Amino acid sequence: MQCKPRALSSGKGRRALLSASIALAAGFGALLPAASWAQGAAPAWSTVTAAAAKEGKVVLYHNLSPDGMEVLAREFRKDVPGVEVELVRLGSAALSQRFSTEYSAQRHIADVVVTTVDPSIFAGIAGGWAAAWTPPELAAYPKEVNYKGQNMLFHVLTVRDAIVWNKQRVREADAPKEWADLFDPKWKGKVGMNPPWRSVTQQAIIAYWDKLALGDTAARMKANDVRFFEGSGGVLQAVIRGDVMVAQMLDLPLNSAIADGAPIGFAYPKSGTTVSQVSTFVSSKAPRPNAARVLTNWLLSVKGQTNLQINGGLAGTRPGIPRMAHLPPTSTLSNVVDSLDLTPPAKQKEIVEHWRKTFGVQ
């Protein structure tokens, strides 16, 4: 699924866009327990927002930028002053594992989850993790945003794989523009990436390298003395610090870093790249089910999507919102492939085992 967000304005235009967005409606009514959502017709939205105010808090598990999500939480509180947001940030694999463990133990903490989707999330949805409901803002979206039309999992952002470099250390003319360029011996000891045993999205780009017939990329990266860093944020910081000069990474932190003045160049190879979905769901066992729905609906609103783009650094999925200031929309990239199409469980296992063995990681 490819969405077509437009460019995101910055500075005064960005602030004006935020202030001009419509806040959530508020109302007063009785507190609605989770069971009331499963009894048929959805309650009036004003009743839901009033019940959310009585719950007074919502716990959000996420894998986005910690600083950006703090800003987003403050923007949400401006619209819904009676509901505080407690943020818990984990990597996508750790988040899925923690939620699964808590769910199985009937120790329900999270109300809302926002994370990069992978097979474990889809398995969890099939296993009852998510509440079924219809956010009022969903009407503004194409049907593809609503996973399988189940009204449980909603795609809110897209993330793509890119090549990046430090512009203070690498000339534009010398910068790697294709995946094959990363294996050039001239980058020996100067190339970074996120280890594939940490993330399904990282496994997807390796599967795509296999599709491009680039050979044994684990052995080739080892021969080029690749350096591993934790997550896209860790990779980008390594490039900015000069620990490495070039890298492969998800573009998750890229827009925000460039907006802040980081000397980063980037390329989406013409040979193609992978795209992954960042999605959200309300826990079927949410301790605060009404506040969970109010927050999720806000994330799907114009203001929520604008904030997600600015503070999350990724392309929103809502049609008609301005695109990011520094990155191109997915629709303009060459040969974009859904990461999940490349990583069935058997392929994931094959990649992880081979890369661990190649690098001697248990």
N, C-alpha and C positions, 0 to 999 in steps of 0.2 A: 504494500500500500504506500503510495507516494502522495504526500500532501503538498500544497503549493502556497506556503506562506509568503508574504511580501516583505519588503525591506523594513527593518526596524529603525525608526528615527532615534536620535540621541539628543542629549542636552535638553534645551527648553522644549523641543518638540516631543521628546520622550516623556518629560514631566507633564506636559499638556495632555498627552495621550492618556496618561494614567488618571489625571484628575478629571478628564472628560468622560471616563468610563462609568457605566451605571453600577451603583452599589446594589447589594442584595436587598430584597424586600425584608421588612421586619414585621412581626405581629405578636399577638399574645394568645395563648391557649394552653391546653393540658400537656403534660409531659407524655411523650410517646415512647413506650418501650419497643425493643426490637421486634417483639412478637406482633405488634400492630401492623408492621409492614408486610407480614406474611399472611394477613387475613383477607387479602383481596385488594380493593380500591385504595389507591394512595391517598393519604390525608392532604388537606389543603396546605400549600407551601407556607403560608403565613403561620399555620399551626406548627409546622416543622421548625421554622426559625425560632419561634417562641420556646418550643421544647428544647432546642439547642442552647438557648440562653440559660435555661434552667440547669442544663448539664454543665455549662460553664467552661468546658475544656474539651480539646480534641488532641489525641496523640497520633502523630504522623510519622511513620517509618518511611525513609526515602534514601536514595543513593545519588542525590544531586549535590551541587556545591553547598557546603555548610554555610558560608557567609551569605551567599545568594538567597538561600532558603530562610535565613533569619530575616532578611529584608522582606521577602515575600510574606512571612508570617506577620510582620508588622503592618503590611498593607492590608492583609486580611482582617486584622484586628480593628483597623480603621473602619471597615465596612460592617463588621460584626463585633462591636466592642464588648459584648457579654461573653465571648468565647475566646479563651486563651489557647494558643497552639504550642504543644510540647513536641519538639523535634528530636527524632532519633535517627542518626545517619549511620549507614553501614554499606559496604560494598554489595553489589547485587547478589553474589553467591551467598555471602554471610547473612544478608537480609532474608533471603528465601529460607535459609536453613533455620534462622532464629524464629521466623514466623511459624514455620512448620513445626518446630519443637514446641513452641508455646501453644499452638493450636491443638496438637496431639495430647499435650498435658492438661488441656482445658484451663490454661493460664492465659487468659485473654487480656492483652495490654494495648495492642495497636487498634486504632479505630479506622485509619486510612493508610493505604500503602501506595507509594509512588516509586516505581523501579523499572529498570530495563527488563523487558520480558524475555524469558527463556523457557525451555521445556518444563522446568520445575514449577514455574508460575502457572503454566497451562494445566499441569497435572494437579496443582493445588486448587485451581478454579473448578476443575472437574470433580475434585474431592470435597468441595463444599466450603472453600475458604471465603468466597465472596457472596455478599448479599445481592439479591436480584431487585432492581428498582430502576426507575426512569428519571434521570436528572432533568429538570425543566430546560436547562441550556442545551441538552442533547439534540433538540430539534434543529439547531443551527448547523449541524455537522453532517458530512456524508456518512452513509451507512457503514463504510469500512472502519470507521473509528470505534464502532460498537462491536467488539470481538464476537464473531459468530452470531450477532444479533441477540445475544443472551441477556443484555442489560446488566452485565456484571463487571466486565473489564473494559475500560475506555482508554484509547490511545491519546495521550495528551502532548507528546513531543516526539521528534525524530532525531536520531544521532547517526552520523556517518563516519567512516574511516577516512583518515587523511594522512598525508606526509607533511611534517613541519620541520622548520629549521630556524636557527638563530641568525637573524639578518645582520647582526654585527660581526658574525664570524664566517658567514657563508654568502658569497655573492649570488644574486639572483640567477645569473647565467650558469653558475656551477651547481645550483641546488638540485636535489633529486626530484624529478617530476613523475617518475613511474616507479612501480613497486620493485622492478628489477634493479633500479638504480641503488636501492638500499644495500644490495649485496656487493657493490663495487668495492674493491680493496682500498680505494682511497678513503673510505669511511671506516676503516678498521679501527676499532676501539672508540669510535665517535658516533655510533648509532645506538639509539635506545628504543625500548618497547616495553609493554606490559606483558608479563609472562602468561602464556596461554593456559596454564593450569589454574589461573586465578579467575578467568572470565570466559563465558560462552561467546560473548561478542568478539573477544580476541581469537578464540578458536575459529570463528567465522571468517576472519580475514585470512587466516592460514589456510582454511579450506578453499578460499577464493584463489590464493596463490597456487594451490594444487591445481585448481581449474585452469589457471593460466600457464600451467606446465613449467613452473619455475624450479622444479627439481626438489631435492630434499632441503627445504628451507630451514629446518632446524640445524642441520649440519652446516649449511651455508652461513647462517647467523652465528653459529659457534665459531666458525672459521674467521668471521669478521669481528670477533670479540664484542658481540652485542652486550649491552648493559641493560639489566632489568630494573624497572621502577614500579612502584605500587600505583596502579590505576592511571587513568588519563591525566589526572591532576599531578601525580608524581612525575610522570613522563614530561609533561609540559614544564614543570618547575626545573627539571634537570636540564632541559634545553635552554631555558632562560638563564640559569646559573652558569651554563657553559660546561656542565659535566659531560654532556654530549653535544654534538653540533646539529644532528638530524635525528628524526624519530618517526615512527609510525604510531598513531594513536587515534582514538575516537575524538571527534571534534567537540566533545561535551564542554570543556572549559575554554575553548578557543576564542569565541566571540567576545566574552567578557575580558579575557586577558588582553586582546588587541585593543578593546575599548579603553582599557586602563593604561595603554601605552607600551605594552610588552613588545620587544623587537622580534616579532615572530612572522615568518613567511609560511605559506601553506600551499598545498596543491591537492586536488582530487584527481588522481590519474585518469587519463583518457581511456585506459584499458578497463576502467570500471572500479567500483567500490561497493562496500556493503552498507546497508542501512538497517538500523534497529529501532524498535519502538520503545518508548518510555510510557508506561501505562499506569493507570490508577484503579484501585477498587476499594470498596467499603467492606470491612471485615463482616462476615455473617454473624460473628459473635462480638461485635464492637460493644464495649462497655458504654459508649456514648453514641448510639446509632443516629440520633438526629443531628448532633454537631458534626458527625462524620459526613452525613449527606450534604449539609450546608457547605462544608469546606470543599467537598468534591465538586459540587455544583459551581462553586466560585472558581475553582481551577479550570472549569470548562467555559466560564464567562469571558467576555471580551477583556475585562480587567485582569482576571486570573491568567488568561493566556498571554496577555501582554507582559505581566509580571514574570511568568515562567520564562518567556523569551529573554527578558532583560536580566533576570537574576539567576535563571537556570542555564542560560547560554545556549539553548537549543531551539530549533524551529518548532513553533507551535503548530497544532493541527487544525485549528479553527479557521475556516475560510474567511478571507477578507481582512485579517489582521495584518498590519505592516510586517514585512520580513525583517530579519536581523540586519544590523547595520554593516557588518563586516564579512559575513559569510553568504554564499549564494544559496538560493532555494534548491531543494532536492530536485525539482523538476528540470533544472538546467544542467544537472550532472550527467556524465556519460555512463551508460550501462550500469545502472544501480540495481543491486541484487539484495533481496531480503535475507538478512543473516540467518534466519531460522530455516530457510530453504537449504542452506549449506551445512547445517549442523544437526542432522538426526543423531540420536544417542550413540549409535555405533561409530559415527565419524568423530564425535566429541571424544569418546574413549580412545580411539586410535590416535588422535592428535595429542591428547594429554599424555598418554603412555609413551609415545615416541619422543616428545620434547623433554619429558622428565628423564628418560633414559639417556638421551643425547647430552643433557646438561648435568647428569648425575644428581638429580633432585628426587628425593624419596617422597 
